[in-house]
Amino acid sequence: MSVAAPQGLQALRKLLGPEGLIERAGGFGPYECDGLSAYRARPLAVAIPADAEQLGAVLRICHEAELPIVPRGAGTGLSGGALPHPQGITLSLARLNHILALDPASRTARVQCGVRNLAISQAAAAHGLYYAPDPSSQIACTIGGNVAENAGGVHCLKYGLTLHNVLGLRGFTAAGEPIELGSMAGALDSPGADLLALAIGSEGLLCVVSEVLVRLTPKPPEARCLLASFGTVTQAAQAVCALIASGLTPAGLEMMDQAMTRAAEDFVHAGYDLEAAALLLCESDGAPETVAAEIEQMRAVLQACGATRIEESRDEAERARFWSGRKNAFPASGRMSPDYLCMDASIPRARLAEMLAAIEAMQTQWGLRCANVFHAGDGNLHPLILFDGKDPEQLRRAEGFGAQILETAVAMGGSITGEHGVGVEKLSSMCVQFSRAELERFQGLKQAWDPAGRLNPGKAIPELRRCAEGGKLWVREGKLPHPELERF
């Protein structure tokens, strides 16, 4: 703790009052972790500003007192990005939860960072509009957290990630200085470097977002979904590639293997084919005649790829039933195991079958089961490694299993993260994905925005020492890139 920290805490008490500052250990429980519950820590205090003015003041006080800051939205993140700093302040943005303006004419909504993802679509529904990115946690996750992680969802293959649906944002630097990125007036472009794109997905390392201008999308007049069964995972994976190669861009293209299908069916009773090795959910939306044509084209491709059964949703209720298992896959996994580690990696779609075979082999190697549910159209995997967190040995194997999945993704030309960020979970894997020079550039960006390194320290960008200690140095053509570093 810094020498000035006690004065900083005193200033925060005066600014926020008892309802806006938690200092009792008994009050830290909800803030000790995010969705990655295997990692927990307690902060020095939790600050809960009521508005943007208080948020800026909190940051200025922490800057003066040299206190680390960990921004936090709804805590639904899955990579430990909101894990508290033991000597720092967890900054809860939950009270900045107002929709400030909704303009049907410009198809935009200006919202505070703590507004829930789904609440934006619910507010826009009266105008025939919605907010397209729809992460599975959309009922709870906030738009500020979506910006920090560049969140996606099942419909992002067609409608894009958070990055493609945000026009501008307001917030503060680590020193509490106000900033505005992109266009809060709704313009599609802004002068200068595209710092908006840099800030989206920066995991709270560069700035703290207080307000977001999002793009709203007209709600399609019709949507229909095909539920296709396959006798092998390989056939399902090949069907994904064939659908995209046919020129179609499905509104949603998701895949579940048999383990996940059975868990989801037991949870929501969606009527899934329990004998199928894999299920594909393929959706088309738009004008009725377009949907009808696309559905027939999809059906033909799926049949040609060996689908053993294809069901088509006849109405909205049936479409919702098809999706109910996919949307509830994560909570359903609790029926298979006390704990699970949800990994997040992206690979080229053409290598889906190869990757799934590799994961199946890893189950034997690590002695743990793994269920797969993922955004097949994006090549964004979400393998759920099942284990019992009460057994430290199982946790160790689960982490090793997850790291091997990420390394395999990199070897296939993919990425260690799709939409869940790096957080603390994938720090070592960053050393596999990137070279020393690349990591140094990331550190340079961080220092340009936050010279003292107080915003969410220890997340997303590993130090070179960590890479060396973890044995994760990137070796190219048999040559170590860090000969000056002592081997550990």
Secondary structure as UniProt FT lines:
FT   TURN            3..4
FT   HELIX           5..16
FT   TURN            18..20
FT   STRAND          21..22
FT   HELIX           25..27
FT   HELIX           29..31
FT   TURN            37..38
FT   STRAND          45..47
FT   HELIX           52..65
FT   STRAND          69..72
FT   TURN            81..82
FT   TURN            86..87
FT   STRAND          89..92
FT   TURN            94..95
FT   STRAND          99..103
FT   TURN            104..107
FT   STRAND          108..112
FT   TURN            113..114
FT   HELIX           117..124
FT   HELIX           125..127
FT   STRAND          129..130
FT   TURN            136..140
FT   HELIX           143..149
FT   TURN            154..155
FT   HELIX           156..159
FT   HELIX           162..164
FT   STRAND          166..172
FT   TURN            174..175
FT   STRAND          178..182
FT   TURN            184..185
FT   HELIX           195..199
FT   TURN            200..201
FT   TURN            203..204
FT   STRAND          208..215
FT   STRAND          217..218
FT   STRAND          222..230
FT   HELIX           233..245
FT   TURN            246..247
FT   STRAND          252..257
FT   HELIX           258..268
FT   TURN            274..275
FT   STRAND          278..286
FT   HELIX           288..304
FT   TURN            305..306
FT   STRAND          309..312
FT   HELIX           316..327
FT   HELIX           329..332
FT   HELIX           333..335
FT   STRAND          339..342
FT   STRAND          345..346
FT   HELIX           349..351
FT   HELIX           352..366
FT   STRAND          370..375
FT   HELIX           376..378
FT   STRAND          380..381
FT   STRAND          383..387
FT   TURN            389..390
FT   HELIX           392..411
FT   TURN            412..413
FT   TURN            423..426
FT   HELIX           427..433
FT   HELIX           436..449
FT   TURN            451..452
FT   TURN            457..458
FT   HELIX           464..469
FT   TURN            470..471
FT   TURN            477..478
FT   TURN            483..484
//
